[in-house]
Amino acid sequence: MPSYSYRCRSCGDTFEVNRPMAESSNPASCPAGHADTVKLLTTFATVSRGGTAPAPSQAAPQRGGGCCGGGCCG
């Protein structure tokens, strides 16, 4: 189950709530009982013990997909 981080605007406490993705936008009360909270943007990173990452495939050119993926950057 995903974990979402929140910060209480009243007391400044930062806390996490485990809930299903379908409930990710539901409000969360801080552990001290305050209701004025904001959901924080969290990041996820992985670390590999292996050597280098495999090189991208050169079999077919990349097309579309926005700037730098579609050749709009010069």
Distance bins in CASP14 RR format, pairs under 12 A and 6 or more apart:
PFRMAT RR
TARGET T0000
AUTHOR 0000-0000-0000
RMODE 2
METHOD distances of the structure
MODEL  1
1 16 0 0 0 0 0 1 0 0 0 0 0
1 17 0 0 0 0 1 0 0 0 0 0 0
1 18 1 0 1 0 0 0 0 0 0 0 0
1 19 1 0 0 1 0 0 0 0 0 0 0
1 20 1 0 0 1 0 0 0 0 0 0 0
1 21 0 0 0 0 1 0 0 0 0 0 0
1 22 0 0 0 0 0 1 0 0 0 0 0
1 23 0 0 0 0 1 0 0 0 0 0 0
1 24 0 0 0 0 0 1 0 0 0 0 0
2 16 0 0 0 0 1 0 0 0 0 0 0
2 17 0 0 0 0 1 0 0 0 0 0 0
2 18 1 0 0 1 0 0 0 0 0 0 0
2 19 1 0 0 1 0 0 0 0 0 0 0
2 20 1 0 0 1 0 0 0 0 0 0 0
2 21 1 0 1 0 0 0 0 0 0 0 0
2 22 0 0 0 0 0 1 0 0 0 0 0
2 23 0 0 0 0 1 0 0 0 0 0 0
2 24 1 0 0 1 0 0 0 0 0 0 0
2 39 0 0 0 0 0 1 0 0 0 0 0
2 42 0 0 0 0 1 0 0 0 0 0 0
2 44 0 0 0 0 0 1 0 0 0 0 0
3 15 0 0 0 0 0 1 0 0 0 0 0
3 16 1 0 1 0 0 0 0 0 0 0 0
3 17 1 0 0 1 0 0 0 0 0 0 0
3 18 1 0 1 0 0 0 0 0 0 0 0
3 19 0 0 0 0 1 0 0 0 0 0 0
3 20 0 0 0 0 0 1 0 0 0 0 0
3 21 0 0 0 0 0 1 0 0 0 0 0
3 24 0 0 0 0 0 1 0 0 0 0 0
3 28 0 0 0 0 0 1 0 0 0 0 0
3 39 0 0 0 0 0 1 0 0 0 0 0
3 40 0 0 0 0 0 1 0 0 0 0 0
3 42 0 0 0 0 1 0 0 0 0 0 0
3 44 0 0 0 0 0 1 0 0 0 0 0
4 14 0 0 0 0 0 1 0 0 0 0 0
4 15 0 0 0 0 1 0 0 0 0 0 0
4 16 1 0 0 1 0 0 0 0 0 0 0
4 17 1 0 1 0 0 0 0 0 0 0 0
4 18 1 0 0 1 0 0 0 0 0 0 0
4 19 1 0 0 1 0 0 0 0 0 0 0
4 20 0 0 0 0 0 1 0 0 0 0 0
4 21 0 0 0 0 1 0 0 0 0 0 0
4 23 0 0 0 0 1 0 0 0 0 0 0
4 24 1 0 0 1 0 0 0 0 0 0 0
4 25 0 0 0 0 1 0 0 0 0 0 0
4 26 0 0 0 0 1 0 0 0 0 0 0
4 27 0 0 0 0 0 1 0 0 0 0 0
4 28 1 0 0 1 0 0 0 0 0 0 0
4 37 0 0 0 0 0 1 0 0 0 0 0
4 38 0 0 0 0 0 1 0 0 0 0 0
4 39 1 0 0 1 0 0 0 0 0 0 0
4 40 0 0 0 0 1 0 0 0 0 0 0
4 41 0 0 0 0 0 1 0 0 0 0 0
4 42 1 0 0 1 0 0 0 0 0 0 0
5 13 0 0 0 0 0 1 0 0 0 0 0
5 14 1 0 0 1 0 0 0 0 0 0 0
5 15 1 0 0 1 0 0 0 0 0 0 0
5 16 1 0 1 0 0 0 0 0 0 0 0
5 17 0 0 0 0 1 0 0 0 0 0 0
5 18 0 0 0 0 0 1 0 0 0 0 0
5 19 0 0 0 0 0 1 0 0 0 0 0
5 24 0 0 0 0 0 1 0 0 0 0 0
5 28 0 0 0 0 1 0 0 0 0 0 0
5 30 0 0 0 0 0 1 0 0 0 0 0
5 37 0 0 0 0 0 1 0 0 0 0 0
5 38 0 0 0 0 1 0 0 0 0 0 0
5 39 1 0 0 1 0 0 0 0 0 0 0
5 40 1 0 1 0 0 0 0 0 0 0 0
5 41 0 0 0 0 1 0 0 0 0 0 0
5 42 1 0 1 0 0 0 0 0 0 0 0
5 43 0 0 0 0 0 1 0 0 0 0 0
5 44 0 0 0 0 0 1 0 0 0 0 0
6 12 0 0 0 0 0 1 0 0 0 0 0
6 13 0 0 0 0 1 0 0 0 0 0 0
6 14 1 0 0 1 0 0 0 0 0 0 0
6 15 1 0 1 0 0 0 0 0 0 0 0
6 16 1 0 0 1 0 0 0 0 0 0 0
6 17 1 0 0 1 0 0 0 0 0 0 0
6 18 0 0 0 0 0 1 0 0 0 0 0
6 19 0 0 0 0 0 1 0 0 0 0 0
6 24 0 0 0 0 0 1 0 0 0 0 0
6 25 0 0 0 0 0 1 0 0 0 0 0
6 26 0 0 0 0 0 1 0 0 0 0 0
6 27 0 0 0 0 1 0 0 0 0 0 0
6 28 1 0 1 0 0 0 0 0 0 0 0
6 29 0 0 0 0 1 0 0 0 0 0 0
6 30 1 0 0 1 0 0 0 0 0 0 0
6 31 0 0 0 0 0 1 0 0 0 0 0
6 34 0 0 0 0 0 1 0 0 0 0 0
6 35 0 0 0 0 0 1 0 0 0 0 0
6 36 0 0 0 0 0 1 0 0 0 0 0
6 37 1 0 1 0 0 0 0 0 0 0 0
6 38 1 0 0 1 0 0 0 0 0 0 0
6 39 1 0 1 0 0 0 0 0 0 0 0
6 40 1 0 0 1 0 0 0 0 0 0 0
6 41 0 0 0 0 0 1 0 0 0 0 0
6 42 0 0 0 0 0 1 0 0 0 0 0
7 13 1 0 0 1 0 0 0 0 0 0 0
7 14 1 0 1 0 0 0 0 0 0 0 0
7 15 1 0 0 1 0 0 0 0 0 0 0
7 16 0 0 0 0 0 1 0 0 0 0 0
7 17 0 0 0 0 0 1 0 0 0 0 0
7 28 0 0 0 0 0 1 0 0 0 0 0
7 30 0 0 0 0 1 0 0 0 0 0 0
7 31 0 0 0 0 0 1 0 0 0 0 0
7 34 0 0 0 0 0 1 0 0 0 0 0
7 36 0 0 0 0 1 0 0 0 0 0 0
7 37 1 0 0 1 0 0 0 0 0 0 0
7 38 1 0 1 0 0 0 0 0 0 0 0
7 39 0 0 0 0 1 0 0 0 0 0 0
7 40 1 0 1 0 0 0 0 0 0 0 0
7 41 0 0 0 0 0 1 0 0 0 0 0
7 42 0 0 0 0 0 1 0 0 0 0 0
8 14 1 0 0 1 0 0 0 0 0 0 0
8 15 1 0 0 1 0 0 0 0 0 0 0
8 17 0 0 0 0 0 1 0 0 0 0 0
8 27 0 0 0 0 0 1 0 0 0 0 0
8 28 0 0 0 0 1 0 0 0 0 0 0
8 29 0 0 0 0 1 0 0 0 0 0 0
8 30 1 1 0 0 0 0 0 0 0 0 0
8 31 0 0 0 0 1 0 0 0 0 0 0
8 32 1 0 0 1 0 0 0 0 0 0 0
8 33 0 0 0 0 1 0 0 0 0 0 0
8 34 1 0 1 0 0 0 0 0 0 0 0
8 35 0 0 0 0 1 0 0 0 0 0 0
8 36 1 0 0 1 0 0 0 0 0 0 0
8 37 1 0 1 0 0 0 0 0 0 0 0
8 38 0 0 0 0 1 0 0 0 0 0 0
8 39 0 0 0 0 0 1 0 0 0 0 0
8 40 0 0 0 0 0 1 0 0 0 0 0
9 29 0 0 0 0 0 1 0 0 0 0 0
9 30 0 0 0 0 1 0 0 0 0 0 0
9 32 0 0 0 0 0 1 0 0 0 0 0
9 34 1 0 0 1 0 0 0 0 0 0 0
9 35 0 0 0 0 1 0 0 0 0 0 0
9 36 1 0 1 0 0 0 0 0 0 0 0
9 37 1 0 0 1 0 0 0 0 0 0 0
9 38 1 0 0 1 0 0 0 0 0 0 0
9 39 0 0 0 0 0 1 0 0 0 0 0
9 40 0 0 0 0 0 1 0 0 0 0 0
10 29 0 0 0 0 0 1 0 0 0 0 0
10 30 1 0 0 1 0 0 0 0 0 0 0
10 31 0 0 0 0 0 1 0 0 0 0 0
10 32 1 0 0 1 0 0 0 0 0 0 0
10 33 0 0 0 0 1 0 0 0 0 0 0
10 34 1 1 0 0 0 0 0 0 0 0 0
10 35 0 0 0 0 1 0 0 0 0 0 0
10 36 1 0 1 0 0 0 0 0 0 0 0
10 37 0 0 0 0 1 0 0 0 0 0 0
10 38 0 0 0 0 0 1 0 0 0 0 0
11 29 0 0 0 0 0 1 0 0 0 0 0
11 30 1 0 0 1 0 0 0 0 0 0 0
11 31 0 0 0 0 1 0 0 0 0 0 0
11 32 1 0 1 0 0 0 0 0 0 0 0
11 33 0 0 0 0 1 0 0 0 0 0 0
11 34 1 0 0 1 0 0 0 0 0 0 0
11 35 0 0 0 0 0 1 0 0 0 0 0
11 36 0 0 0 0 1 0 0 0 0 0 0
11 37 0 0 0 0 1 0 0 0 0 0 0
12 30 0 0 0 0 1 0 0 0 0 0 0
12 31 0 0 0 0 0 1 0 0 0 0 0
12 32 0 0 0 0 1 0 0 0 0 0 0
12 34 0 0 0 0 1 0 0 0 0 0 0
12 36 0 0 0 0 0 1 0 0 0 0 0
12 37 0 0 0 0 1 0 0 0 0 0 0
12 38 0 0 0 0 0 1 0 0 0 0 0
12 40 0 0 0 0 0 1 0 0 0 0 0
13 28 0 0 0 0 0 1 0 0 0 0 0
13 29 0 0 0 0 0 1 0 0 0 0 0
13 30 1 0 1 0 0 0 0 0 0 0 0
13 31 1 0 0 1 0 0 0 0 0 0 0
13 32 1 0 0 1 0 0 0 0 0 0 0
13 33 0 0 0 0 1 0 0 0 0 0 0
13 34 0 0 0 0 1 0 0 0 0 0 0
13 36 0 0 0 0 0 1 0 0 0 0 0
13 37 0 0 0 0 1 0 0 0 0 0 0
13 38 0 0 0 0 0 1 0 0 0 0 0
13 40 0 0 0 0 0 1 0 0 0 0 0
14 28 0 0 0 0 0 1 0 0 0 0 0
14 30 0 0 0 0 1 0 0 0 0 0 0
14 31 0 0 0 0 0 1 0 0 0 0 0
14 32 0 0 0 0 0 1 0 0 0 0 0
14 37 0 0 0 0 1 0 0 0 0 0 0
14 38 0 0 0 0 0 1 0 0 0 0 0
14 39 0 0 0 0 0 1 0 0 0 0 0
14 40 1 0 0 1 0 0 0 0 0 0 0
14 42 0 0 0 0 0 1 0 0 0 0 0
15 28 1 0 0 1 0 0 0 0 0 0 0
15 29 0 0 0 0 1 0 0 0 0 0 0
15 30 1 0 0 1 0 0 0 0 0 0 0
15 31 1 0 1 0 0 0 0 0 0 0 0
15 32 0 0 0 0 1 0 0 0 0 0 0
15 33 0 0 0 0 0 1 0 0 0 0 0
15 34 0 0 0 0 0 1 0 0 0 0 0
15 37 0 0 0 0 1 0 0 0 0 0 0
15 38 0 0 0 0 0 1 0 0 0 0 0
15 39 0 0 0 0 0 1 0 0 0 0 0
15 40 0 0 0 0 1 0 0 0 0 0 0
16 28 0 0 0 0 1 0 0 0 0 0 0
16 30 0 0 0 0 0 1 0 0 0 0 0
16 31 0 0 0 0 0 1 0 0 0 0 0
16 37 0 0 0 0 0 1 0 0 0 0 0
16 39 0 0 0 0 0 1 0 0 0 0 0
16 40 0 0 0 0 1 0 0 0 0 0 0
16 42 0 0 0 0 1 0 0 0 0 0 0
17 23 0 0 0 0 1 0 0 0 0 0 0
17 24 0 0 0 0 1 0 0 0 0 0 0
17 25 0 0 0 0 0 1 0 0 0 0 0
17 26 0 0 0 0 1 0 0 0 0 0 0
17 27 0 0 0 0 0 1 0 0 0 0 0
17 28 1 0 1 0 0 0 0 0 0 0 0
17 29 0 0 0 0 1 0 0 0 0 0 0
17 30 0 0 0 0 0 1 0 0 0 0 0
17 31 0 0 0 0 1 0 0 0 0 0 0
17 37 0 0 0 0 1 0 0 0 0 0 0
17 39 0 0 0 0 1 0 0 0 0 0 0
17 40 0 0 0 0 0 1 0 0 0 0 0
17 42 0 0 0 0 0 1 0 0 0 0 0
18 24 0 0 0 0 0 1 0 0 0 0 0
18 28 0 0 0 0 0 1 0 0 0 0 0
19 25 0 0 0 0 0 1 0 0 0 0 0
19 26 1 0 0 1 0 0 0 0 0 0 0
19 27 0 0 0 0 0 1 0 0 0 0 0
19 28 0 0 0 0 1 0 0 0 0 0 0
19 39 0 0 0 0 0 1 0 0 0 0 0
20 26 0 0 0 0 1 0 0 0 0 0 0
23 39 0 0 0 0 0 1 0 0 0 0 0
24 39 1 0 0 1 0 0 0 0 0 0 0
24 42 0 0 0 0 0 1 0 0 0 0 0
25 39 1 0 0 1 0 0 0 0 0 0 0
26 37 0 0 0 0 0 1 0 0 0 0 0
26 39 0 0 0 0 1 0 0 0 0 0 0
27 34 0 0 0 0 0 1 0 0 0 0 0
27 35 1 0 0 1 0 0 0 0 0 0 0
27 36 0 0 0 0 1 0 0 0 0 0 0
27 37 1 0 0 1 0 0 0 0 0 0 0
27 38 0 0 0 0 1 0 0 0 0 0 0
27 39 0 0 0 0 1 0 0 0 0 0 0
28 34 0 0 0 0 0 1 0 0 0 0 0
28 35 0 0 0 0 1 0 0 0 0 0 0
28 36 0 0 0 0 0 1 0 0 0 0 0
28 37 1 0 1 0 0 0 0 0 0 0 0
28 38 0 0 0 0 1 0 0 0 0 0 0
28 39 1 0 0 1 0 0 0 0 0 0 0
28 40 0 0 0 0 0 1 0 0 0 0 0
29 35 1 0 1 0 0 0 0 0 0 0 0
29 36 0 0 0 0 1 0 0 0 0 0 0
29 37 1 0 0 1 0 0 0 0 0 0 0
30 36 0 0 0 0 1 0 0 0 0 0 0
30 37 1 0 1 0 0 0 0 0 0 0 0
30 38 0 0 0 0 0 1 0 0 0 0 0
31 37 0 0 0 0 0 1 0 0 0 0 0
46 53 0 0 0 0 0 1 0 0 0 0 0
47 53 0 0 0 0 0 1 0 0 0 0 0
48 54 0 0 0 0 0 1 0 0 0 0 0
56 62 0 0 0 0 1 0 0 0 0 0 0
56 69 0 0 0 0 0 1 0 0 0 0 0
61 69 0 0 0 0 1 0 0 0 0 0 0
61 70 0 0 0 0 1 0 0 0 0 0 0
61 71 0 0 0 0 1 0 0 0 0 0 0
62 68 0 0 0 0 1 0 0 0 0 0 0
62 69 1 0 1 0 0 0 0 0 0 0 0
62 70 1 0 0 1 0 0 0 0 0 0 0
62 71 0 0 0 0 1 0 0 0 0 0 0
63 69 1 0 0 1 0 0 0 0 0 0 0
63 70 1 0 0 1 0 0 0 0 0 0 0
63 71 0 0 0 0 1 0 0 0 0 0 0
63 72 0 0 0 0 0 1 0 0 0 0 0
64 70 1 0 1 0 0 0 0 0 0 0 0
64 71 1 0 0 1 0 0 0 0 0 0 0
64 72 0 0 0 0 1 0 0 0 0 0 0
65 71 0 0 0 0 1 0 0 0 0 0 0
65 72 0 0 0 0 1 0 0 0 0 0 0
66 72 1 0 0 1 0 0 0 0 0 0 0
66 73 0 0 0 0 1 0 0 0 0 0 0
67 73 1 0 1 0 0 0 0 0 0 0 0
67 74 0 0 0 0 1 0 0 0 0 0 0
68 74 0 0 0 0 1 0 0 0 0 0 0
END
